[in-house]
Amino acid sequence: MNRLFSSALLVAAIASPSFAEDASTVVMLRNSGGPVIEIVGPDGKSLGQTVSTGWSVALSEGRPQISALSANQALVVWYGPGGAAVSILQASGGTLREVWSDAFEPGWSIQAARDFNKDGRADFLMVKSAGDGDSRSYSCAVAVWDKDKGIDVVTDPVTIIPRCRGGYFATGDMDGDGAADLVFHSFDYGGSYETSLFMLKGHGDGTVDAEPKKVLLLTSPFAASNPVLEDLDGDGDLDVFLPPDDDVADEGQCHVAFNRGDGQMENLKESVDLRPENEGGSGDNFIASALMADVDHDGKLDLVACCTSIPEKKNEFRVHRGLGNGQFEEKGKVLASGDWDKNPLPALAWIGWPGRDAQAPAAEPPTKQDMETWWTALGSAKPREAARAMGSFLRAGAAAAPFLVEHVPPSGALDEERVRALIHDLDDDAYEVREKATAALLGLADVAVVLLKKEMDETASPEVKARLRLILDAPPTGKTAELKPEDGAMVRLIALLEAIDAPETREAVARLVQPNVSIAVRRAAGDAVRRQKR
């Protein structure tokens, strides 16, 4: 069996999207790379954008995990070499603003958001894996959050899958007792396998049963990539929808199982076939992940499927109109398509949009002492401290702009004497000196290209000529994953200035596209300037 998941398959729960012309209160949040979360209306037009602070904390080169959290809130989670960061964005006043942010221990991932302890706030299902190949193990814990404490893992981790190839995790009140339960299934590598879906009962206080108390919900002879929990028959309890895995006898065939009211499922029934042109075929050719939403506002859940053709390495998002009772139209509407390498699909979520008349309450302006404290934390190597500082500055908004602008270093011209000295060191007798000079010039190649080419044409030294050719031909460096700790505050400063988006902050960002900062900072500033010109 072939498990080829692209980052586009990490799309999380979508709430009530719509493409209807009269559904002006629903918008899509989209990220196609970088820190910007774009806001797109149902007509496809951009309504604006915001910058996710988590990007600068995690130093991620990839897309975030975006999911709808409530009617007008979205959860954005970033994973990267700098750590893991999470923020909650809220639509209000005709814009999107961050209302909370934090970071959490590397190694954990957020798999779902649900109110486990009945305090009216979303908690997080956290998952950590260990091992690789066929011997992965998965541990789960429930974490709660608030604006003062941040994320706090309150349950002891439960190792629910001791040895497997992979697993899928979700939450929902499966047995109708009003408490969120943990639902999961695992799969092994190679050959056909069954999808056995289990539940660990939630107690309503943030804890769930341990693994020995797991309850079998259903056993399906059909492999499924990610079972979806939704009320498909309108009776008030959660049913199960099984999108197809790449190792099934009939590629594309989905199935449903209805809840009897106590968490036990009726026999499986066929639902929509996402690949009707390939009846009965198999062979690791097709896989799909699925979400449910009332896209057309007709009172019936529609299917939002991310379909992957493995041989062609292509993905597409499709919406299949719901017919009720777990059935969907076979022909779907294509929302977006792309290949894994050149044009990967964006991360998506849909939330309600209250309109520009619903103004957000004005925040109290921060004091100078507050901002000095935040600035110190902005350069912290601890992701949690940096995330909270980013969130504090961002929520202060324009009131923090003058303070942030003051911390942008003045522009400076290229130090040509230093560049020539480094070029001279390329021919030094000591290998260590030559290597150090090469590394330094690699960081200046984008701003010193004219000078480097001139020296390469004029030098008589084969060693210098070879090293200059290597420097000029090397791909651009400066990825955020390679960021030095001392540059962390500058990259986060750029994200804040871009998010505030005032004339003085735009000018300040442009000042950072200069040769006297690291290439990582220079690249981050240049990317921000290009985005602001669009």
C-alpha positions in Angstrom: 0.0 0.0 0.0 1.3 3.4 -0.9 0.9 6.2 1.7 1.6 9.4 -0.2 0.1 12.3 1.6 0.9 15.8 0.5 0.6 18.9 2.7 -2.6 19.7 1.0 -4.2 16.7 2.7 -3.7 18.3 6.1 -6.9 20.4 5.6 -8.9 20.3 8.8 -12.6 20.8 9.6 -14.6 23.2 7.5 -17.7 24.9 8.9 -20.6 25.9 6.8 -18.9 27.1 3.6 -21.0 28.4 0.7 -20.6 29.4 -2.9 -24.1 30.7 -3.2 -24.4 34.2 -4.5 -26.5 35.4 -1.6 -24.2 33.9 1.0 -22.2 37.1 1.6 -21.5 36.2 5.3 -19.3 33.2 4.5 -15.6 33.6 3.5 -12.7 31.3 2.8 -9.4 31.6 4.6 -6.5 30.5 2.3 -2.8 30.1 2.7 -0.7 29.4 -0.4 2.7 29.7 1.3 4.4 32.3 3.6 2.8 34.0 6.6 -0.2 35.6 4.9 -3.7 34.2 5.5 -5.9 35.5 2.6 -9.6 36.2 3.1 -11.6 35.3 0.0 -15.4 35.9 -0.5 -17.8 33.4 -2.0 -17.4 35.2 -5.4 -13.7 34.4 -5.4 -12.7 38.0 -4.8 -10.1 38.8 -2.1 -11.4 40.8 0.8 -8.0 41.3 2.5 -5.3 39.4 4.3 -3.7 39.1 7.6 -0.3 37.8 8.8 -0.2 34.7 11.1 2.3 35.3 13.9 2.8 31.6 14.2 4.9 31.5 11.0 7.6 33.7 12.6 7.6 31.5 15.7 7.8 28.2 14.0 10.0 29.5 11.2 8.0 27.4 8.8 8.7 27.1 5.1 5.5 25.2 4.6 1.7 25.8 4.8 -0.1 25.9 8.2 -2.9 23.7 9.3 -6.1 25.9 9.1 -9.4 24.8 10.5 -12.7 26.4 11.4 -13.1 26.6 15.2 -16.5 28.2 15.6 -18.9 30.3 13.6 -16.4 33.1 13.0 -13.1 31.8 14.4 -10.3 29.8 12.8 -7.5 27.9 14.2 -4.0 28.3 12.6 -1.2 25.9 13.5 2.4 26.1 12.3 5.0 23.3 12.6 8.6 24.1 11.8 12.2 23.9 13.0 11.7 26.8 15.3 8.9 24.9 17.2 5.2 24.7 17.0 2.8 27.7 17.3 -0.9 28.1 17.3 -3.2 31.2 17.0 -6.9 31.8 16.9 -8.2 34.3 14.3 -11.5 36.0 14.6 -13.6 37.7 11.9 -15.0 41.0 13.1 -15.3 44.5 11.9 -14.8 43.4 8.2 -11.4 42.1 8.9 -9.5 39.2 10.5 -7.7 39.7 13.8 -5.7 37.5 16.1 -7.4 37.1 19.5 -5.0 34.5 21.0 -1.7 32.9 20.3 0.7 30.5 22.0 3.3 27.8 21.3 3.5 24.3 22.5 6.1 21.5 23.1 7.7 20.3 19.9 6.8 16.7 19.0 3.1 17.2 19.6 0.6 17.9 16.9 -3.0 19.3 17.2 -5.4 16.8 15.6 -8.8 18.3 16.6 -10.4 21.1 18.6 -13.3 20.3 20.9 -14.7 21.4 24.3 -13.5 18.5 26.4 -14.1 20.1 29.8 -17.4 21.9 29.2 -16.1 25.4 29.9 -17.4 26.8 26.6 -13.9 27.0 25.1 -12.2 24.7 22.6 -9.6 22.3 23.9 -7.1 20.5 21.8 -6.5 16.8 21.1 -2.7 16.5 21.1 -1.0 13.6 19.4 2.6 12.5 19.5 4.2 9.6 17.5 7.4 7.7 18.1 9.3 5.2 15.9 8.9 4.8 12.2 8.1 2.4 9.4 5.7 -0.3 10.7 6.6 0.3 14.3 5.1 3.7 15.1 3.3 4.3 18.4 0.9 7.1 19.1 0.1 8.8 22.3 -2.7 11.3 22.9 -3.4 13.9 25.5 -6.1 16.6 25.9 -4.9 20.2 26.3 -6.9 23.2 27.4 -6.1 26.9 26.9 -7.0 30.3 28.2 -5.6 33.8 27.6 -3.4 33.8 30.7 -2.1 30.2 31.0 -1.8 29.4 27.3 -1.8 25.7 26.4 -1.7 23.3 29.3 -1.7 19.6 28.8 -3.9 18.4 31.7 -4.2 14.7 31.0 -1.5 12.1 31.2 -0.6 10.9 27.7 -2.3 7.7 26.7 -0.5 5.4 24.3 -3.5 4.2 22.3 -1.7 2.6 19.4 1.5 0.7 20.4 2.6 -0.5 17.0 1.3 0.4 13.6 2.1 2.1 10.2 -0.1 5.1 10.9 -3.3 6.3 12.4 -6.2 8.8 12.2 -7.7 10.7 15.2 -10.9 12.7 15.7 -13.2 13.8 18.5 -17.0 13.9 19.0 -19.8 12.8 21.3 -20.3 9.3 19.9 -22.4 7.8 22.7 -24.8 10.8 23.3 -23.8 11.5 26.9 -22.8 15.2 26.2 -19.1 14.6 26.6 -16.6 14.6 23.7 -15.0 11.3 23.1 -11.7 10.4 21.3 -12.1 8.4 18.1 -9.2 6.7 16.3 -8.2 3.9 13.9 -4.8 2.6 12.9 -3.5 0.9 9.8 -0.7 -1.5 8.9 1.6 -1.4 5.8 1.1 -3.7 2.9 -2.0 -5.5 1.6 -5.7 -4.9 2.2 -6.8 -4.0 5.7 -9.9 -3.3 7.7 -10.8 0.0 9.2 -11.6 -0.8 12.8 -12.8 2.4 14.5 -12.4 2.7 18.3 -13.6 5.2 20.9 -12.0 6.2 24.2 -14.9 7.6 26.3 -14.7 11.2 27.4 -15.7 12.2 31.0 -16.5 15.9 30.4 -13.6 17.1 32.6 -10.8 17.1 30.1 -9.9 13.4 30.5 -10.7 10.3 28.5 -10.5 6.6 29.3 -7.2 4.8 29.0 -6.5 2.5 26.0 -7.6 -0.8 27.8 -11.1 0.7 28.0 -11.4 1.4 24.2 -14.8 0.6 22.7 -15.2 -0.8 19.1 -17.5 1.5 17.1 -17.4 -0.4 13.8 -15.2 -2.8 11.7 -15.2 -2.1 8.0 -13.8 -4.4 5.4 -12.9 -1.3 3.4 -9.8 0.7 4.0 -10.4 4.4 4.7 -8.0 7.3 4.8 -9.7 9.5 7.4 -13.2 8.6 8.8 -15.4 11.7 9.1 -17.8 12.1 12.0 -21.0 14.0 11.1 -24.8 13.7 11.6 -25.6 12.4 8.2 -29.2 11.3 8.7 -30.4 14.3 10.8 -31.3 12.3 14.0 -28.9 14.3 16.3 -26.1 11.8 16.7 -22.7 11.4 14.9 -22.5 8.9 12.0 -19.4 7.8 10.2 -18.4 8.5 6.6 -15.5 6.5 5.2 -13.6 8.0 2.2 -11.5 5.6 0.2 -7.9 4.7 0.9 -5.5 3.8 -1.9 -5.8 0.1 -1.0 -9.5 -0.8 -1.7 -11.1 -3.1 -4.2 -13.1 -0.3 -5.8 -11.1 2.9 -6.1 -13.2 5.9 -5.1 -16.1 4.1 -3.4 -17.1 5.8 -0.1 -19.2 4.2 2.6 -21.4 5.4 5.5 -22.4 3.8 8.8 -25.3 5.3 10.9 -25.2 5.6 14.7 -27.9 3.8 16.6 -27.7 6.5 19.3 -25.3 4.8 21.7 -22.2 4.9 19.6 -22.8 1.5 18.0 -23.0 1.6 14.2 -25.4 0.0 11.8 -24.1 -2.0 8.8 -22.1 -0.1 6.2 -23.9 1.3 3.1 -22.4 2.6 -0.1 -22.3 6.3 -0.6 -20.8 8.3 -3.5 -18.2 6.9 -5.8 -15.4 9.6 -6.3 -13.9 7.6 -9.2 -16.8 6.0 -11.1 -14.7 5.6 -14.3 -12.5 3.0 -12.6 -15.0 0.4 -11.2 -13.4 -2.5 -9.4 -9.8 -1.3 -9.9 -7.1 -1.2 -7.3 -3.4 -0.8 -7.1 -2.4 2.3 -5.1 -3.8 4.7 -7.7 -6.3 6.9 -5.8 -6.9 8.2 -2.3 -9.2 10.8 -0.9 -9.7 12.8 2.4 -13.1 14.3 3.2 -14.8 17.1 5.0 -18.5 17.9 5.4 -20.3 21.2 5.1 -23.6 22.6 4.0 -22.0 24.3 1.0 -25.2 25.4 -0.8 -27.3 26.2 2.3 -30.1 23.7 1.5 -30.0 22.1 5.0 -28.1 19.0 3.8 -24.4 18.3 4.3 -22.3 18.4 1.2 -19.0 16.6 0.7 -15.8 18.5 0.3 -13.2 16.0 -0.9 -9.5 16.3 -1.6 -8.9 13.7 -4.3 -5.4 12.5 -5.1 -4.2 10.6 -8.2 -1.1 8.9 -7.0 0.5 8.0 -10.4 0.0 11.6 -11.7 0.9 13.2 -8.4 -2.1 15.5 -8.7 -4.7 16.8 -6.2 -8.0 18.5 -6.5 -10.6 19.9 -4.2 -14.1 18.9 -5.2 -17.6 19.7 -3.7 -20.2 17.0 -4.1 -23.8 18.3 -3.4 -25.5 16.4 -0.6 -28.7 14.5 -1.3 -29.4 13.6 2.3 -29.0 10.4 4.4 -25.3 10.1 3.6 -25.7 10.2 -0.2 -24.0 12.8 -2.6 -24.1 13.7 -6.2 -21.5 11.8 -8.2 -20.4 14.8 -10.2 -18.5 17.3 -8.1 -17.6 20.9 -8.6 -13.8 21.4 -8.8 -12.6 24.2 -6.5 -8.9 24.0 -7.0 -6.3 21.6 -8.5 -2.5 21.2 -8.6 0.4 18.8 -8.5 2.4 17.9 -5.4 5.6 19.5 -6.5 5.0 22.6 -8.7 1.5 23.8 -7.6 0.4 22.3 -4.3 -3.1 23.0 -3.1 -3.5 25.8 -0.5 -4.5 25.2 3.1 -8.2 26.1 3.4 -10.9 26.8 6.0 -14.3 28.5 5.8 -15.8 30.7 8.5 -18.7 33.2 9.0 -18.1 36.8 8.1 -20.1 39.4 10.2 -19.5 42.3 7.8 -17.9 45.6 8.2 -20.6 47.1 10.4 -19.7 44.7 13.3 -16.8 46.6 14.7 -14.3 45.0 17.1 -13.9 46.6 20.5 -10.9 49.0 20.7 -7.9 47.6 22.5 -6.3 49.5 25.4 -3.1 51.1 24.1 0.0 49.4 25.5 2.5 51.3 27.7 6.2 51.8 26.8 7.1 49.4 29.5 4.8 46.7 28.2 6.3 47.0 24.7 9.9 46.9 26.1 9.0 43.6 27.8 7.4 42.2 24.6 10.4 43.3 22.6 12.8 41.3 24.8 10.6 38.3 24.5 10.4 38.7 20.7 13.9 37.5 20.4 13.6 34.6 22.8 14.7 31.1 21.7 11.7 29.8 23.6 8.8 29.5 21.2 6.1 30.1 23.9 7.7 33.5 24.9 8.1 34.6 21.3 4.5 33.6 20.4 3.0 35.5 23.3 5.1 38.6 22.5 4.0 38.4 18.8 0.4 38.1 19.8 0.6 41.1 22.3 2.2 43.4 19.6 -0.3 42.3 17.0 -3.3 42.9 19.2 -1.9 46.4 20.1 -2.0 47.1 16.3 -1.3 50.6 15.1 -0.6 51.8 18.7 2.6 49.7 18.6 3.7 50.9 15.2 5.9 53.8 16.3 7.8 51.6 18.8 8.3 48.8 16.2 9.5 51.2 13.6 12.1 52.6 16.0 13.7 49.2 16.2 14.3 48.9 12.4 18.1 49.6 11.8 18.9 52.4 9.4 19.7 51.5 5.8 23.3 51.2 4.7 25.2 50.8 1.5 27.1 47.6 0.7 30.6 47.6 2.3 32.6 47.0 -0.8 35.9 47.0 1.1 34.7 44.1 3.3 33.6 42.2 0.2 37.0 42.7 -1.4 38.7 41.5 1.8 36.6 38.4 1.8 37.5 37.8 -1.9 41.1 38.1 -1.0 40.6 35.5 1.8 39.4 33.0 -0.8 43.0 32.5 -1.8 44.4 32.3 1.7 46.8 29.4 2.6 44.6 28.3 5.4 41.6 26.1 4.3 39.5 27.3 7.3 40.0 30.9 6.2 38.9 30.1 2.6 35.8 28.3 3.9 34.8 31.1 6.2 35.1 33.7 3.5 33.1 31.5 1.1 30.3 31.2 3.6 30.3 34.9 4.2 30.1 35.7 0.5 27.3 33.3 0.0 25.3 35.4 2.3 26.1 38.6 0.3 25.9 37.1 -3.2 22.4 38.6 -3.9 23.5 42.2 -3.2 27.2 41.9 -4.3 26.6 40.1 -7.6 28.1 42.9 -9.8 31.3 43.1 -7.7 31.7 39.3 -7.5 31.3 38.9 -11.3 33.9 41.6 -11.9 36.4 40.0 -9.6 35.9 36.6 -11.2 36.6 38.0 -14.6 39.8 39.8 -13.4 41.3 37.3 -11.0 44.3 35.1 -12.1 43.8 32.6 -9.2 42.1 29.3 -10.1 41.1 28.9 -6.5 39.4 32.3 -6.3 37.8 31.8 -9.7 36.4 28.4 -8.8 35.0 29.6 -5.4 33.4 32.7 -7.0 31.8 30.6 -9.6 30.4 28.3 -6.8 29.1 31.3 -4.9 27.4 32.9 -8.0 25.9 29.6 -9.1 24.6 28.6 -5.7 20.9 28.7 -5.1 19.7 31.6 -2.9 20.1 30.9 0.8 18.3 32.5 3.7 15.4 30.2 4.3 13.7 30.8 7.6 14.6 27.3 8.7 18.3 28.4 8.6 17.7 31.5 10.6 20.2 32.3 13.3 18.8 32.8 16.8 20.0 36.4 16.9 17.9 37.2 13.8 14.7 35.8 15.3 13.5 39.2 16.6 14.1 40.9 13.2 12.1 38.3 11.2 9.3 38.5 13.7 9.5 42.3 13.5 9.0 42.1 9.8 5.9 40.0 10.2 4.4 42.5 12.7 5.1 45.5 10.5 3.5 43.7 7.5 0.5 42.8 9.6 -0.1 46.3 10.9 0.2 47.6 7.3 0.5 51.4 7.8 2.5 53.8 5.6 5.3 54.1 8.2 5.5 50.3 8.7 5.7 49.7 4.9 8.6 52.1 4.7 10.3 50.4 7.6 10.0 47.0 6.0 11.6 48.3 2.8 14.5 49.6 4.9 15.4 46.1 5.9 16.1 45.0 2.3 19.7 46.0 2.7 23.1 44.4 2.7 23.9 45.0 6.4 21.5 42.4 7.7 21.6 38.7 7.4 20.3 37.2 4.1 17.5 35.5 6.0 16.3 38.9 7.3 16.8 40.5 3.9 14.9 37.7 2.2 12.0 37.9 4.7 11.8 41.7 4.2 11.9 41.4 0.4 9.1 38.9 0.4 7.0 41.2 2.6 7.6 44.2 0.3 6.5 42.1 -2.8 3.4 41.0 -1.0 2.5 44.6 0.0 2.8 45.8 -3.6 0.2 43.3 -4.8 
